[in-house]
Amino acid sequence: MAAIEETLAHLSEVAANPRAQLDAAVAQGRKVIGVTPYYIPEELVYAAGALPFGVWGAQMPLVEAKKYFPPFYCSICQTTLEMGLTHKLDKLSGIMITGLCDTLRAFSQNWKAGVDAVPMIYVSQPQNRQDPAGREYVLASYTEAKRAVEECADAIIDDDKLAEAIKLYNQWRAAMRTFVELAGTHPAEVGVAARKDVIEASYFMDKADHLKAVTALNDALAALPPSDDGFKKIVVSGIYEGIPQILDMFEENKFAIVGDDLSKESRAFAVQVPEDEAPLDALADGYCGIKEDSILFDPGKTHADKVARIATEHGAKGVVLLLAKFCDPEEFDAPFVVNACKDAGVRTVTIEIDQTTESYEQARTQLQTFAELL
């Protein structure tokens, strides 16, 4: 138990203070490149010897970003731009931004127009990933992104280094999937806040260091018997869950997250990248292999069935939809998810979250009622 507590404490400290990780890397002479949502091939950054640094906004009020965005835009983009405009990210050597939704596309251009200190690396990805033309487009886009990363990192990315980065990231992805399973069966040792911190710390640490810590944590948890008696098993779906007030409510109601369908969590490490082909082609195929996702083209709405499947396979009695405010893809999918869960006999509750919201008292009442129903 002491080893588990020590590892959790370390990773929670990292998650709570990403600035320290950024400052330490820069002090060591390492380039740091920001990585925004979603599905960016950050192996390119790692292969260049730079540190990929996750940037998913922050809990903060908006001042400068209001000059660029209307109030009905996604808070991830708004708060990230706020940090850029107020020079909180000036130590980055570049920032990678995708265009997978309308807000991200506008965000990329606002960043380019408003933030001079941090060059933007635009990563264009097609929604239609199954068509051969879509795959060719990804490969061409990643080739251009590779050149931009090399320029920002002042390094050359050769195939051997990129292959090594892919192998490391695949090992990390596998370890993270194992952690999610073990955390779900050991909620007494890994509460919902600690679970979030373990995953979030990976956005700010060297992946090799995070892999080492998570592997040790997995080994220690696997040696213990399950501790989920008395907990209410739930699955969480949405973009992210890192709202402290919501996490506290989960703890108060003795929820155990036995699985998730979050873009910032399990969706980010669900797919392995092929290791038996040219590295850049492998990254393109890794992206094209992503399925059942609300952010990506999913004409059959299989994403909804996936959420229900995760719940039933893990014995969850409820699904909490953490609906990011003003996120059109998630809002469009929400009714399908609710219906799929209903058909599977799984209760749902929808909680609207936003990185600029200060009070969640309505959510407290919703979650208390939901806990009583499970």
N, C-alpha and C positions, 0 to 999 in steps of 0.2 A: 504493500500500500504506500509506503514511503516513497518508492521510486515513481509510482503513478502520480502522487501528489506533487512531487518535485517537477516532473515533466509538465504536468498541467499548469503549474504555477509559472514555469518558464515561458510556455507558449502563450499563456494569458497575458503575461507582461509584454511580449512581443506584439500581440494583437492590440493591446491598449496604447502602445506607443510606437507607431510606425515611423514617426519622425526620427527616433533614435536609430532605427535600422538604416534609414536613408543617410543620416549624418555619418554613421560609422562606415558605411560602404564608400562614401565620397572621401572621407578622411583617409581611407586605405588606398586611395587612388583608383577606385573602381568606378566605371561609368554606370549610371543607373538610368534605365529607360522605363517610363510609365506604361502600364498596360491597362486599358479600360475595357469595359464589356463590349462584345462577347466573343468567345472562341478565337482569340487572337493566337497565332502560332508563336508563343513566346519562346519556344525552343530556338528561334532565330536569335533572340537577344542573348540567351544563355550561351549559344555557340560562339557568339562574338566576344565572350568574356565579360559581358555586362550583366548587371543584376536586373531581372524583370521585377517591377514594383507595381503591385496592384493599386489602381486608383478607381474607387467606386463611390466617389463622393464622401460626404461626412455629415454628421449631425451638426448643423450650423444654420444661422439666419442668413438671408440673402440681401446683399446691397448692390455690389457691382454687376452681378449676373443679371439683375433685373433690367439693366440697360440693353441686354442682348436677347433675353428670352421673355416671352409672355408668361404670365403666372401659371398657365395650365400645362407647362412642360414637366417632364420627368425630373424628379428631384436629384437623381444620380447625376444627370448631365448638368443641372443648374449648380449644384454644390461643387462639382468638379471644376466647372468653369470659374466659380467664385474663388476657389483656391488658386487657380492659375492667374486670374486677374489681380489677386491680392498678394502675389509673389510667394505663396507658400510652397510652390513646387519648382522654384527656380533652380534647384540643384539637380533636377532631372536633365539628362543630356538629350532627351527626346520623349515623345509620348505617342503611343500607337492607339489609333482610334478607328473603329469599324463604322460601317454604314448599314447595319442590319435592321435599323428601324428609322422612321422618319425623323425622330428626335436626335438620334446619333448623327445623322447626316447634317442636320442643322448645327449640331454641337461642333462637329469637325470644322465647319467653315467659320463659326464664331470663334473657335480657338485660334484658327489661323489668322483671323482678323484682329483679335484682341490680345493675344499672348505672344509677345515678341521673344521672350526669354527662353522658351522651350519649343523647339521645332516639332512640327506634327508629322507623323508617319501615318498616312492614310492606308488602311487595309480594306480594300474593296472585296466583298464576298457575295456571290450570287445566292439568291433564295432557292432557286431550283438546282439542287445538288445532284440529282440522279441522271440528268441529261448529260451526255458526253461533252457538250459545249460548255455546260456549267463547270465541269471538272477542268477543262482547258482554261476557263476564265480564272478559276482559283489558282492554278499553277502560274499563270501570267501575273496575277496580282501578287502572289507570294514572292515571285522572282523580283518584282519591283520593290516590295517591302524589304526583301533581303538587302538590296542595294542601299536603301535608305537607312536601315539599321547599321550597316557597315559604316556609312558616313557619320552617323551620330555616335557610334561607339569607337570610331577611329580604329577599325580592325577589319580583317578579312575573314569571312565565314567559309571555311572549306568543308567538303563533304564529310570528312572524318569527324570533325568537331560537331557538325550538325547531327551525324549519326549517333555520336556519344550522347548528345543532349536528348535526342529522341528516346534512347534506351533508358536514360536516367528518369525522364518524365514518365515513361511507361511504368517503371518500377514504382515511382511515386503515386501514380494513378491507382495502381493495384493496391498499394498500401492504404490509400485513402478510402477505397471501397471497403476494405477489410475493417478499417477504423469505424466507418459509419455503422457497419453491422454490429461490431463489438460494443460501441457506445449505446446502441439501441437495446442491447441485452444487459448492460451494466450501468443503468441510470443512477444508481446509488454512488458509484465511483466517478462517473462522468455526467454531471448535470447538463442541462440544455445550454447554459451560458458557457460552460467549459468546452462543450462539444463545438459550439460556434467558434470559440477562441482557437481551438486546435486547427480548424479549417482556415479561419481567417489569417492566422499567423503565416500560413503558406504563401500568402500574397506578398509578404514583406521579407521573407527569409530566402537564403540560397536554398534551392530545392534539395540539394544533397544534404544539407544540415537538417532541413525539415523531415526528409525521408528517414534519416537516422533516428530522430526523436520519435516519429510516429511508429516506426518499426519496433522500437523498444517499448513504447506504450502498448502497442498491439500484443506483443508477447506477454506483457505483464497482465493485461486484461484477459487474455485467452487462458491464463493459468487459474483464473478465479471462476467460481460458479456464477451463473446469472443472478442478478440482483433486482429483477424487474417486478417482483411481487409488490402489490400495493400501488403501483404506478398505472396511470391511464395512458395506454399506447396510442400515439397519434402519428400521422404523417404530415409533413409541412410541404406546401407547394407554393411556387411563386418565383420571384426574382432573387430576393435576399431576405434575411431575417434579423439582421444585426441592429435591431432597435432595443436598447437596454430595458425600456419599460415593458415591452412585450415579453422579453426573455424572463424578466422578474415574474410576470404573470404566469408564464408556463411553470416556473419553479413553484410558485405559490399553490397552483392547482395540481401539483404532482404529475405533470405530463412527462412522458418519456417519448422522445422522438426516435421511433424505430426505423424510420426511413424518410427520405426527402426527395422532392423534385424541385430543387432550387437552382436557379442559374448560377448563383455564386458558390454553390456547394456541389451536390452530387452530379448535376449536369456537366459541371466543368471538368470532371475526371471520369466520366462514364465510358468514354471510347478510347481504346488503345490505338496508337498510330502504328502502321505496318513498319516492320524493321527489316524486311527482305527486299526492299527496292530503293531506288535513288532517294536520298533524304527529302529533297524538295517535293518530289512526287508523293512521298509517303505522307508529308504534312497535308498536301492537297487531298489525298484519299482519306486521311483522318477526319478532316472537316466534312467531306462529302458523305462520310459514314454516319454522321449524327442523324438520329431519327427521333420521332415522337417528342418534338420540342415546340413550345408555343412561339418562340422567337423566329423559328425557321419555317419555311413552306411545308405545310402539313395538310394537304387537301382533304384527307380522310379523318382529320381531327383525332388521330391515334394517340396524341398526347393525353387526351382526357382518359382514354382507356388505360394508359400507362399509370396514371396517378391512382386509379382504382385498383389496378393490379398490384402496385407497390403496397397499398394498404392491406389488401386481402392476403397477400403472400407473407406479410409480417404480423398478421393478427391484430392490426390496428382497428380500433372501433370508431375512429374519427379522423377527418382530414381538415387541417386548418389552412385555408387559402389566404396567404398574406399577399393581398392585392396591391401592388405598387400604384399609387395614385397617378392618374393620367398615363398609365402604360397601356396603350391601345391593344397590342398583341395579347397581353394577359387578360385584359378586360373582355376581349372578344372570346377567349377560350373558357372563361369562368363558367358560363352556363353549361357548356358541354362537360366540364369536369364535375360540376354538381350533379348533373343527370347521370353520368357514368358511375359516380360513387353511390348515388341513390339506388341504381339498378343492382349494385354489388352489395347493398345492405350496409353501407358505410355512411355515417352522419358527416355533415360538413358545416363549417362556419366560415364566413368571409370577414376578414379584418383588413381595413384599408390602412396602409402605412405610407409614410412620407418622411424624408430626412430633414424636413423643416418643421415638422409638427412637434409641439412641445407637450401636449396633453393627450393621453390615451384612455381617459376614464370610461368612455363608451365601450372601448375594447375590453376593459376590465370586466364590465358587466356581461358582455357577450361571452367571454371565456369562462367566467364563473358559471354561467348558465350551461354552457357547453359541457363543462366538466361534470356537472350534476346529471346530465343526460347520458353520459358514457357509462 
